[in-house]
Amino acid sequence: MKKYLLAPGPTPVPSEVLRAISEPMVHHRTPAFKAMVGQAIEGLKYVFQTKNDVLIFASTGTGAMEGAVSNVLNKGEKAVIIRNGKFAERWGEIAEKYGIVPIYVDLPWGTVGQPETIEKLLNKNPDVKAVYTQLTETSTGVVMPVKKLGEIVSKTDALLIIDAISGLGGQEFYMDDWKVDICVAGSQKGLMLPPGHAYAAVSEKAWNKIQTSTQPRYYFDWKLYRKKLATNTDPFTGSVILIKGLLKAIEIIKSEGLDIRFKRYKVLASACRAAVDALGLKMFADTPCDVVTAVKVPEGIDGLALVKKMRVEYGFTIAGGQAGVKGKIFRIAHMGYIERFDIIAVISALEMVLSDLGWEFEWGAGLSAAQKILAEDYK
């Protein structure tokens, strides 16, 4: 059975990237590899849309998230943390480990709230040092109002710190223009690489705060990584093969153009949502993102069985819900190396599985709705 990967990470890896990471190993301290690192950093600046420093870590995205707490805040300092999903909650879990005083803004999963709430909180708590949130929340499929938050937070001494692990390279995002201070990301989603790389883009405002941090750290000491930027080296042993793959992935992204890429994922998301609606299903997110579609499991259908049947019987790996929405939603990704015929294929399989599970709908309705959008709008 042919396998299809449409989960929100890891995502499929293009054959060109696979070939790049299978090339012969080079030593990580050679001039040739240092040149690759320099090219990779410049390429990442394009993807982040920033002129700021970009750090590369041999870790998953969570390592960069931890660094965005341990390098920035001191024990006892306050941070506003917007919690509306599994990965938004991770910011709080990390902060509490480092003795940060969290001010939680708890929202129902699938919602994003109003930026004005954060503005009021910052006015009430002028000693807040940072605001933590997502670009896209992988677990619920929402896109956060990052641009508006940037306008609000930039008027204060606080930093705006964004987890773009699932959104970078797929969801519209312009770090500098949107006044984001720290943005972290990972390799295995929109950047079309295997897991194992994390990235952090850091503004000068953030570096000024980092200079005051006294938290203990070793591997994720960002000041050490910044010092090494001058020589395009890693303080430790960088991932040579992932740097090679990253260069090829960035080449693919640049050849398409970031703005065109954003528009293409928006069309994929629209097609997926149209198919869901045509099948009589409901979206979970109130402001759906462009990189993953979260769908409510209809009444009378076993959500766990749906995801399992998609994978085991039809060869499509999608994602179920997590924590409190386990079995209540399923998620289809359209990020990274996923294109229009992947969407057509997964909707076709979804119709078959829904029929197997007893859901009543007009055969081909979802497929037709998706095809119409993909035929008219996909470029």
C-alpha positions in Angstrom: 0.0 0.0 0.0 1.3 3.4 -0.9 1.7 5.7 2.1 0.6 9.3 2.3 1.8 11.7 5.0 -0.6 14.6 5.8 0.0 15.0 9.5 1.1 18.4 10.9 4.7 17.3 11.3 6.8 15.5 10.4 5.8 16.3 6.8 7.0 14.8 3.5 10.5 15.6 2.4 11.1 16.5 -1.2 13.4 14.1 -3.2 15.9 16.9 -3.8 16.2 17.4 -0.1 16.6 13.7 0.5 19.4 13.6 -2.0 21.1 16.5 -0.4 21.1 14.9 3.1 22.4 11.7 1.7 25.6 13.3 0.2 28.9 12.3 1.8 29.6 13.7 5.3 31.9 16.7 5.8 33.6 17.8 8.9 31.7 20.5 10.8 34.8 22.7 11.4 35.9 22.9 7.7 35.8 26.1 5.6 33.4 24.3 3.2 30.9 23.6 6.0 31.2 27.0 7.5 30.3 28.5 4.1 27.2 26.3 4.1 26.2 27.5 7.5 26.5 31.1 6.4 24.3 30.5 3.4 21.8 28.7 5.5 21.5 31.6 8.0 21.0 34.1 5.2 18.4 31.8 3.7 16.6 31.5 7.0 16.5 35.3 7.3 14.5 35.3 4.1 12.1 32.7 5.4 11.6 34.5 8.7 11.5 37.9 6.8 14.0 39.4 9.2 17.3 41.2 9.2 17.9 40.0 12.8 20.3 37.2 13.9 19.1 33.7 13.3 20.4 30.9 15.5 20.5 27.2 14.5 20.3 24.4 17.0 20.7 20.6 16.7 17.4 19.9 18.6 13.7 19.8 18.0 11.6 23.0 18.1 11.0 22.6 21.8 14.7 23.2 22.5 14.3 26.7 20.9 11.2 27.3 22.9 13.1 26.5 26.1 15.9 28.8 25.1 13.4 31.6 24.5 12.5 31.3 28.2 15.8 30.5 29.8 17.8 33.1 27.9 15.3 35.9 28.3 13.6 35.8 31.7 14.9 35.7 35.3 13.3 33.8 38.1 10.4 35.8 39.5 9.9 37.9 36.4 6.4 38.1 34.8 5.3 36.8 31.4 1.9 36.9 29.8 1.2 33.5 28.2 -1.8 32.9 25.9 -3.0 29.4 26.4 -5.4 28.0 23.8 -3.9 24.7 22.7 -1.4 22.0 23.5 1.6 23.8 22.3 0.5 27.2 23.7 0.4 25.4 27.1 4.0 24.3 26.6 5.2 27.9 27.0 3.7 27.9 30.5 5.2 24.5 31.3 8.6 25.7 30.4 8.2 29.1 32.2 7.1 27.4 35.4 10.2 25.2 35.3 12.4 28.3 35.3 10.5 30.1 38.1 8.8 32.6 35.9 5.6 34.2 37.2 3.0 33.4 34.5 0.0 35.6 33.8 -2.2 33.1 31.9 -4.8 34.2 29.3 -6.8 31.0 29.1 -9.0 30.7 26.0 -11.2 27.8 24.8 -9.3 25.6 22.5 -10.0 26.6 18.9 -10.4 30.3 19.7 -7.9 33.2 19.6 -9.4 35.9 21.8 -9.0 39.6 21.3 -5.6 41.4 21.2 -7.1 44.2 23.3 -7.1 41.8 26.2 -3.3 41.6 26.1 -3.2 45.4 25.8 -5.2 45.8 29.0 -3.1 43.2 30.8 0.2 45.0 29.8 -1.3 48.4 31.0 -2.2 46.8 34.3 1.1 45.0 34.6 3.9 47.3 33.3 6.5 45.0 34.8 5.7 42.1 32.4 8.8 41.2 30.5 7.4 39.1 27.7 4.3 37.9 25.9 4.3 34.3 24.6 2.0 32.9 21.9 1.9 31.0 18.6 1.8 31.9 15.0 -0.4 28.8 14.3 -1.5 26.4 17.0 -0.9 22.9 15.7 -3.3 21.2 18.0 -6.3 23.3 17.1 -5.7 24.7 13.7 -6.0 28.4 14.6 -3.9 31.3 13.4 -3.1 34.0 16.1 -3.4 37.7 15.5 0.4 38.2 15.6 0.5 41.4 13.6 -1.9 43.1 15.9 -0.1 41.8 19.0 3.1 43.1 17.6 1.6 46.6 17.3 0.5 46.4 21.0 3.6 44.8 22.6 6.1 46.9 20.7 4.8 50.0 22.5 5.9 48.5 25.8 9.2 47.2 27.3 7.9 43.6 26.9 9.0 41.3 24.2 6.7 39.5 21.8 7.9 35.8 21.5 6.3 33.6 18.9 6.3 29.8 18.4 6.1 29.4 14.6 7.2 25.8 14.6 4.2 24.7 12.5 3.6 28.0 10.7 6.9 29.2 9.4 7.1 29.0 5.6 3.4 28.3 5.2 1.4 30.8 7.1 1.8 34.5 6.2 4.4 36.0 8.6 6.8 38.9 8.4 8.9 39.0 11.6 10.4 42.5 11.3 7.3 44.2 9.8 5.1 42.6 12.5 7.4 43.7 15.3 8.1 40.2 16.7 11.1 40.1 19.0 11.8 36.3 19.1 10.5 33.7 16.7 11.3 30.0 17.1 10.7 27.3 14.5 11.6 23.7 13.7 12.8 21.8 10.6 10.1 19.1 10.2 7.1 21.1 9.1 7.0 24.0 6.6 10.7 23.8 6.0 10.3 20.3 4.5 13.2 18.6 6.5 13.4 15.7 8.8 13.1 16.5 12.5 16.3 17.6 14.3 16.8 21.3 13.7 15.4 24.2 15.7 15.8 27.9 14.8 15.5 31.2 16.6 15.4 34.7 15.1 16.2 37.3 17.7 15.7 41.1 17.6 18.1 43.7 19.1 15.4 44.5 21.7 15.5 40.8 22.7 19.3 40.7 22.8 19.3 43.7 25.2 17.0 41.7 27.6 19.1 38.6 27.1 22.1 40.4 28.5 20.3 40.7 31.9 19.3 37.1 32.2 21.0 35.1 35.0 19.2 31.8 34.4 21.5 28.7 34.4 22.0 27.2 30.9 24.6 25.4 29.0 23.7 23.8 25.6 21.1 26.5 24.8 23.2 29.5 25.8 22.1 31.9 23.1 24.9 34.4 23.8 27.4 31.7 23.0 25.6 30.9 19.7 25.5 34.6 18.8 29.3 34.8 19.4 29.8 31.9 17.0 27.8 33.6 14.2 30.9 35.7 13.3 32.6 32.5 12.1 29.5 30.6 11.0 30.2 27.8 13.5 28.2 25.9 16.1 29.4 26.0 19.7 29.0 22.2 19.7 28.6 19.7 16.8 26.0 20.9 14.4 23.9 18.7 12.2 25.8 18.5 9.0 23.3 16.6 7.0 20.4 18.9 8.0 22.4 22.0 7.0 22.8 20.4 3.6 19.1 19.6 3.4 18.2 23.1 4.7 20.1 24.7 1.9 18.2 22.7 -0.7 14.8 23.4 1.0 15.5 27.1 1.1 16.4 27.0 -2.6 13.0 25.4 -3.3 11.2 28.0 -1.2 13.0 30.9 -2.9 12.4 29.6 -6.3 8.7 29.7 -5.7 8.7 32.9 -3.8 7.5 33.3 -0.2 4.5 35.4 -1.0 3.4 33.0 -3.7 3.9 30.2 -1.3 1.7 31.8 1.3 -1.1 32.2 -1.3 -0.7 28.6 -2.4 -1.2 27.2 1.1 -4.2 29.5 1.5 -5.8 27.9 -1.5 -5.0 24.4 -0.2 -6.6 25.4 3.1 -9.7 26.8 1.4 -10.1 23.6 -0.7 -9.8 21.4 2.4 -12.3 23.6 4.3 -14.8 23.6 1.4 -14.6 19.8 1.2 -15.2 19.5 5.0 -18.3 21.8 4.7 -19.6 19.9 1.7 -19.5 16.6 3.6 -21.6 18.1 6.4 -18.7 18.4 8.9 -17.7 21.4 11.0 -14.5 23.2 11.5 -13.0 23.3 15.0 -11.0 26.6 14.7 -12.8 29.9 14.8 -10.0 31.5 12.8 -8.5 28.7 10.8 -4.9 28.8 9.8 -3.5 27.9 6.3 -1.2 25.0 7.3 -3.6 22.6 9.0 -7.3 22.0 9.0 -8.9 20.8 12.3 -12.3 19.2 11.9 -14.9 18.2 14.5 -15.7 14.5 14.5 -19.4 14.3 13.9 -21.8 12.9 16.4 -22.0 9.1 16.3 -18.6 8.7 14.7 -15.6 7.2 16.5 -12.8 9.8 16.0 -10.0 7.4 17.0 -11.3 4.8 14.6 -11.5 7.4 11.8 -7.8 8.3 12.2 -6.8 4.7 12.5 -8.8 3.6 9.5 -7.3 6.4 7.4 -3.8 5.2 8.2 -4.2 1.4 8.4 -6.7 0.7 5.7 -6.2 3.5 3.3 -2.5 4.5 3.8 -3.2 8.2 4.9 -1.5 9.4 8.1 -3.5 12.4 9.4 -3.6 13.5 13.1 -6.2 13.1 15.8 -6.9 15.5 18.6 -4.7 15.9 21.7 -5.5 16.1 25.4 -9.1 17.3 25.9 -10.0 17.0 22.3 -8.7 13.5 21.8 -11.2 11.6 19.7 -13.2 14.8 19.1 -11.3 16.3 16.2 -9.1 15.2 13.4 -6.4 17.3 11.6 -5.3 17.3 8.0 -2.1 19.1 7.2 -1.3 21.2 4.1 2.1 22.5 5.0 5.6 21.9 3.6 5.8 19.5 0.7 2.1 19.0 0.2 0.4 20.1 -3.0 -3.1 20.1 -4.6 -3.3 16.4 -5.6 -2.4 15.4 -2.1 -5.5 17.3 -0.9 -7.6 15.6 -3.6 -6.3 12.2 -2.5 -6.8 12.7 1.2 -10.4 14.0 0.7 -11.2 11.0 -1.4 -9.9 8.7 1.3 -11.8 10.7 4.0 -15.1 10.1 2.1 -14.4 6.4 2.0 -13.7 6.2 5.7 -16.7 8.3 6.6 -18.9 6.0 4.6 -17.3 3.0 6.3 -18.2 4.5 9.7 -21.8 5.2 8.7 -21.7 9.0 8.1 -24.3 10.0 5.5 -23.3 12.4 2.7 -23.4 12.8 -1.0 -20.6 10.8 -2.6 -18.0 13.0 -4.2 -19.4 16.2 -2.6 -16.2 16.9 -0.7 -14.0 15.9 -3.6 -15.9 18.2 -6.0 -15.8 21.2 -3.7 -12.0 20.8 -3.3 -11.4 20.3 -7.0 -13.4 23.4 -7.9 -11.2 25.6 -5.7 -8.0 23.9 -6.7 -8.8 24.1 -10.4 -9.8 27.8 -10.3 -7.4 29.3 -7.7 -4.3 27.0 -7.5 -1.2 28.4 -9.3 
